């Protein structure tokens, strides 16, 4: 007697494989749950990085030099240039440059070098307290000495040699600039020093002395180039409206890109017939098939996600509310030409550039307050401060939910869940292995019993045949 399916090793192997395929179904489900948790964790982390980028930009909108940009122009760029810094204010400055600031200089001609013996050094500096020893050798030329001085950056002196002449010039300018040397220096090069001089500049009728040709006038950096006799220059400082408009538009664009991505994530279609692939399933598919499958499997991970929807709602509230200044005057985005689009755009903002430009030109302080105002007594925080607070809280919640890739041990909610899945999978795989071993043992025992039955059947058959013979 033979039992079909148990008469060969190949049949037994297939039967056990089929049994184990059924037994692996619960393991595969836990594996797919783990993979989906990992995908969701990564999706949250990706959103966290996007929030962080926008948060940093929103924070910059709070800085005084972000929305209070000024530009300075010079009526005589051959005489001086002017550059507005973050401390500049609108205004006009009339300048007359009477003289430029100069460095101290010493020129030594017809130098018979060296005048001292080999190994006797000299000292040079810009003051008695700032002198550096310069090594000299009997074989040195003036060019060697100049190179050695120029290598001492801390000296603040530049040297230039040509033939039997050499010059020393201080890097600093102004009346206090000078060159000093010890007795050995004086013996070799003399002591005919032309001291530096201050620049003399009349600014709005007031004569000033400047130690450098580059100096500050109420937040405007002035760089003197020439001092032609009687030349007068006007510097005009105006608000850089174009720069402020561009910065506000960049803010709106970044916000729109962010909410487009968040809205797309919470409305993405879910394909329930495309669970994560197991290793066995991957082995049967091409790379392209795997890519297409996982594209659908990952779709909708954050559909209707309450946390993401909450972030969107909080940002809209922060942007939509008006801001009161200390005088209780209210200004809003709508008043400067920034409005919300149609309902189906889910909160996108639109900029009326002409209205925005007019608002900046007419009341730059109000625009600054709208974005950057602090919560001083009697006033409300500006929208960039409100947004920063909202985004900080959002990022904190995402950290608690999904952790950060930079942290080696993830203690977030999803991190703990993934570790739980991994622990369960390890235990299930171990049980599955033991179960498979027990099945092989059972089938081996059955094969032995069947073998004995087959042998007994053959013996009985032979006995019956011999009796009949």
C-alpha positions in Angstrom: 0.0 0.0 0.0 1.3 3.4 -0.9 0.1 6.8 0.2 0.1 9.3 -2.6 2.4 12.3 -2.1 4.6 10.6 0.4 6.5 8.3 -1.8 9.4 10.6 -2.7 11.7 13.2 -1.1 10.6 15.8 -3.7 6.9 15.3 -2.8 7.7 15.7 0.8 9.7 18.8 0.3 6.8 20.4 -1.7 4.3 19.5 0.9 6.3 21.0 3.7 6.9 24.1 1.6 3.2 24.5 1.1 2.6 24.0 4.8 5.2 26.6 5.7 3.7 29.1 3.2 0.4 29.0 5.0 2.2 29.2 8.4 4.2 32.2 7.2 1.1 34.3 6.5 0.9 35.8 10.0 4.7 36.5 9.9 4.3 38.3 6.6 1.5 40.4 8.0 3.7 41.6 10.9 6.6 42.2 8.5 4.3 44.4 6.3 3.1 46.3 9.4 6.7 47.0 10.3 7.6 48.2 6.8 4.6 50.5 6.7 5.6 51.9 10.1 9.1 52.6 8.8 7.7 54.3 5.7 5.4 56.4 7.8 8.3 57.3 10.1 10.4 58.4 7.1 7.5 60.4 5.7 7.1 62.3 9.0 10.8 62.9 9.1 10.7 64.3 5.6 7.9 66.7 6.6 9.9 67.7 9.6 12.8 68.7 7.5 10.5 70.8 5.3 9.0 72.5 8.3 12.5 73.2 9.6 13.5 75.0 6.4 10.4 77.1 6.4 10.7 77.8 10.2 14.3 79.1 9.7 13.1 81.4 6.9 10.2 82.6 9.1 12.6 83.3 11.9 14.8 85.4 9.5 11.7 87.6 8.8 11.8 88.7 12.4 15.3 90.2 12.0 15.4 94.0 11.6 17.6 93.9 8.5 15.3 91.5 6.6 12.4 94.0 6.0 14.2 97.2 6.6 16.6 97.2 3.7 18.1 100.4 2.4 20.2 101.3 -0.6 22.8 104.2 -0.7 23.8 106.0 -3.8 26.7 108.4 -4.4 26.5 111.4 -6.8 30.3 111.1 -7.5 31.4 107.5 -7.6 34.8 108.6 -8.7 35.2 110.4 -5.3 33.5 107.9 -3.0 31.2 104.9 -2.9 28.5 104.3 -0.3 26.9 101.1 0.9 23.9 100.8 3.2 24.2 98.4 6.1 21.4 96.9 8.3 21.6 100.0 10.6 21.0 102.5 7.8 18.1 104.9 7.8 16.6 107.0 5.0 18.3 110.3 4.6 20.6 112.6 2.7 24.3 113.4 3.4 26.4 116.1 1.7 30.1 115.4 1.9 33.2 117.3 0.9 36.4 115.4 0.9 39.3 117.7 1.8 42.0 115.1 2.1 42.4 111.3 2.1 43.8 109.2 5.0 47.3 108.1 4.3 49.7 105.5 5.7 53.0 106.2 7.4 55.9 105.6 5.1 59.7 105.6 5.2 61.9 105.5 2.1 65.6 104.6 2.3 67.7 105.2 -0.9 71.3 104.3 -1.8 71.4 101.8 1.0 74.8 100.1 1.3 73.7 96.7 2.7 74.5 95.2 5.0 76.2 97.8 7.2 76.4 95.5 10.1 78.1 92.1 10.6 76.5 88.8 9.8 74.0 87.7 12.4 73.3 91.2 13.9 69.5 91.6 13.5 67.3 94.7 13.7 63.7 95.5 15.0 60.9 97.3 13.2 57.3 97.9 14.1 54.4 100.4 14.3 55.0 101.3 17.9 57.6 100.7 20.7 55.3 97.9 22.0 54.8 96.3 18.6 58.2 95.6 17.2 59.4 92.4 15.6 63.0 91.2 15.2 64.1 90.7 11.6 67.1 88.4 11.0 69.8 89.7 8.7 72.6 87.8 7.1 75.8 89.0 5.4 74.6 87.5 2.1 71.1 89.2 2.3 69.9 91.6 -0.4 67.3 94.3 0.2 64.8 92.2 -1.6 65.5 89.4 1.0 64.9 91.8 3.8 61.7 93.1 2.2 60.4 89.5 1.8 61.2 88.7 5.4 59.3 91.7 6.7 56.3 91.0 4.4 56.1 87.5 5.9 55.5 88.9 9.4 51.8 89.7 9.0 51.5 90.7 12.6 53.8 93.7 11.9 51.2 95.6 9.8 54.0 96.9 7.6 54.6 96.2 3.9 58.1 96.5 2.4 59.2 97.0 -1.2 62.8 96.9 -2.5 64.1 98.1 -5.8 67.8 98.2 -6.6 69.6 99.9 -3.7 66.4 101.5 -2.3 63.6 100.2 0.0 60.4 101.6 1.3 58.3 100.7 4.4 54.5 101.4 4.5 52.1 100.8 7.3 48.9 98.9 6.5 47.0 101.2 8.8 46.2 104.8 7.8 45.7 107.9 10.0 47.6 110.4 12.0 48.6 107.8 14.6 50.2 105.5 12.0 54.0 105.5 12.2 57.1 103.4 11.8 59.7 102.8 14.5 62.9 100.9 14.6 65.7 100.1 17.0 69.3 101.5 16.7 70.4 98.8 14.2 67.4 99.7 11.9 68.2 103.4 12.1 71.8 102.8 11.4 71.0 100.8 8.2 67.9 102.7 6.9 67.9 106.0 8.7 64.8 107.5 10.4 63.2 109.7 7.9 59.5 108.7 8.5 56.5 110.4 7.0 53.7 109.8 9.5 50.2 108.9 8.4 47.4 111.4 8.1 43.7 111.4 8.8 41.1 111.9 6.1 39.3 115.2 6.5 35.7 115.1 5.4 32.9 117.6 5.9 29.6 115.8 6.5 26.4 118.0 6.4 28.5 121.0 7.3 30.5 119.4 10.1 34.2 118.8 9.6 35.3 115.3 10.7 38.6 113.5 10.9 38.7 109.8 9.9 41.6 107.5 10.5 40.7 105.4 7.5 39.3 106.1 4.1 36.5 103.6 4.9 34.2 104.7 7.7 30.6 104.6 8.8 28.0 107.4 8.6 24.8 106.4 10.4 24.8 102.9 9.1 26.3 103.8 5.6 29.8 102.5 4.8 31.6 105.3 3.0 34.8 104.4 0.9 36.9 107.4 -0.1 38.6 107.1 -3.5 39.8 110.6 -4.4 39.9 114.1 -3.0 39.7 116.5 -5.9 39.7 120.1 -4.8 36.3 121.5 -4.2 34.5 118.3 -5.1 31.2 117.8 -3.2 29.3 114.6 -3.1 25.7 113.8 -2.1 24.8 110.4 -0.6 21.1 109.5 -0.7 19.8 106.6 1.4 16.4 105.2 0.4 14.5 102.1 1.4 15.2 99.3 -1.0 11.6 98.5 -1.8 12.5 95.9 -4.5 14.5 93.9 -2.0 11.7 93.9 0.6 9.1 93.0 -2.0 11.3 90.1 -3.2 11.7 88.9 0.4 8.0 88.9 1.1 7.3 87.1 -2.2 9.9 84.5 -1.3 8.2 84.0 2.1 4.8 83.5 0.4 6.3 81.1 -2.2 8.0 79.0 0.5 4.7 78.9 2.5 2.7 77.8 -0.6 5.2 75.1 -1.5 5.0 73.8 2.0 1.2 73.6 2.3 1.0 72.2 -1.2 3.2 69.3 -0.1 1.3 68.8 3.2 -2.1 69.0 1.5 -1.0 66.5 -1.1 0.2 64.1 1.6 -3.1 64.2 3.5 -5.2 63.8 0.3 -3.1 61.1 -1.4 -5.0 58.0 -2.7 -4.7 54.8 -0.7 -4.2 51.5 -2.7 -5.2 48.8 -0.2 -4.4 46.0 -2.7 -0.8 47.0 -2.7 0.7 46.0 0.7 4.5 46.1 1.2 6.3 43.3 -0.7 7.9 40.5 1.2 11.4 39.3 0.3 9.9 36.2 -1.4 7.6 38.4 -3.5 10.4 40.7 -4.5 12.4 37.8 -5.8 9.7 37.1 -8.4 9.5 40.7 -9.7 11.8 42.9 -11.8 13.3 46.1 -10.4 10.8 48.2 -12.4 7.8 46.1 -11.2 9.0 46.6 -7.6 9.3 50.3 -8.1 5.8 50.6 -9.5 4.4 48.4 -6.8 6.0 50.3 -4.0 4.9 53.6 -5.5 1.3 52.5 -4.9 2.1 50.8 -1.6 3.5 54.0 -0.2 0.7 56.2 -1.5 -1.7 57.5 1.2 0.5 56.9 4.2 -0.5 60.2 5.7 -4.0 60.4 4.2 -6.3 62.3 6.6 -3.5 62.5 9.1 -4.8 64.6 12.0 -1.4 65.8 13.1 -0.5 67.2 9.7 -4.0 68.7 9.3 -3.5 70.3 12.7 -0.3 71.9 11.5 -2.0 73.3 8.4 -4.8 74.8 10.5 -2.5 76.4 13.0 -0.4 78.0 10.3 -3.5 79.4 8.5 -4.7 80.9 11.8 -1.3 82.5 12.4 -1.3 84.1 9.0 -4.9 85.1 8.8 -5.1 87.1 12.1 -4.4 90.8 12.2 -1.5 92.2 14.3 -2.0 95.1 16.7 0.9 97.5 17.4 1.5 99.3 20.7 -0.9 102.0 19.5 -3.6 99.3 19.0 -3.6 99.8 15.2 -4.2 96.6 13.3 -2.5 95.5 10.1 -3.0 92.2 8.3 -1.6 90.4 5.2 -4.8 91.3 3.3 -4.0 95.0 3.9 -0.6 94.7 2.1 -2.0 92.8 -0.8 -1.6 89.1 0.3 -4.8 87.2 0.2 -6.0 83.6 0.4 -7.1 81.9 -2.8 -10.2 79.9 -3.6 -11.4 77.1 -1.3 -10.1 74.4 -3.6 -6.5 75.8 -3.3 -6.5 74.8 0.4 -5.0 77.9 1.9 -2.5 79.1 -0.9 -1.6 82.8 -0.7 -1.6 85.2 -3.6 0.4 88.5 -3.8 -0.8 91.7 -5.3 2.6 93.1 -6.0 1.4 96.7 -6.7 -0.5 96.8 -3.4 2.4 95.3 -1.5 4.9 97.8 -3.0 2.6 100.7 -2.1 2.3 99.5 1.5 6.1 99.2 1.8 6.6 102.7 0.4 3.9 104.4 2.4 4.3 102.7 5.8 7.4 100.5 6.0 7.2 100.3 9.8 3.7 98.8 9.7 4.9 96.1 7.3 7.9 95.4 9.5 5.6 95.2 12.6 3.2 92.8 10.7 6.0 90.3 10.3 8.6 90.9 13.0 6.9 92.7 15.9 7.6 91.3 19.3 5.1 90.9 22.2 6.0 94.1 23.9 3.6 95.8 26.3 0.4 96.7 24.5 1.3 95.0 21.2 1.0 91.5 19.7 3.6 89.2 18.2 4.0 89.5 14.4 3.0 86.7 12.1 6.6 85.4 11.6 6.9 85.0 15.4 3.5 83.3 15.6 4.6 81.0 12.7 7.9 80.2 14.4 6.0 79.2 17.6 3.6 77.0 15.6 6.4 75.3 13.6 8.5 74.7 16.7 5.6 72.9 18.3 4.9 71.0 15.1 8.5 69.8 14.9 8.5 68.8 18.5 5.4 66.6 18.0 7.0 65.1 14.9 10.1 64.3 16.8 8.0 62.6 19.5 6.2 60.6 16.8 9.0 59.7 14.4 12.3 60.8 15.9 15.3 61.9 13.9 17.6 60.0 11.7 20.6 61.6 13.4 19.8 60.0 16.7 21.2 56.5 17.1 18.6 55.2 19.5 15.1 56.3 18.4 12.8 56.6 21.4 9.9 58.0 19.5 6.4 56.4 19.3 7.1 54.9 15.9 10.6 53.9 16.9 9.3 51.9 19.8 6.6 50.3 17.6 9.1 49.3 15.0 11.3 47.7 17.6 8.2 45.9 18.9 7.5 44.5 15.4 11.1 43.5 15.1 11.0 41.6 18.4 7.7 39.9 17.4 9.2 38.9 14.0 12.3 37.5 15.7 10.1 35.3 18.0 7.8 34.3 15.2 10.7 33.4 12.9 12.2 31.2 15.6 8.8 29.5 16.2 8.4 29.0 12.5 11.9 27.4 12.2 11.1 25.0 15.1 7.7 24.2 13.5 9.4 23.4 10.1 11.9 21.2 11.9 9.1 19.3 13.6 7.3 18.8 10.3 10.4 17.4 8.7 10.8 15.0 11.7 7.2 13.9 11.4 7.4 13.3 7.7 10.7 11.4 8.1 9.0 9.2 10.7 6.1 8.6 8.4 8.4 7.7 5.6 10.1 5.2 7.8 6.8 3.6 8.8 5.7 3.5 5.2 8.9 2.0 4.2 8.4 -0.8 6.7 4.8 -1.3 5.5 6.0 -1.5 1.9 8.6 -4.1 2.9 6.0 -6.2 4.8 3.6 -6.0 1.9 6.3 -7.2 -0.5 7.2 -10.1 1.9 3.5 -11.2 2.1 3.2 -11.0 -1.6 6.2 -13.2 -2.1 4.9 -15.7 0.5 1.5 -16.0 -1.2 3.1 -16.4 -4.6 5.4 -19.2 -3.3 2.4 -21.0 -1.7 0.5 -20.9 -5.0 3.6 -22.1 -6.8 
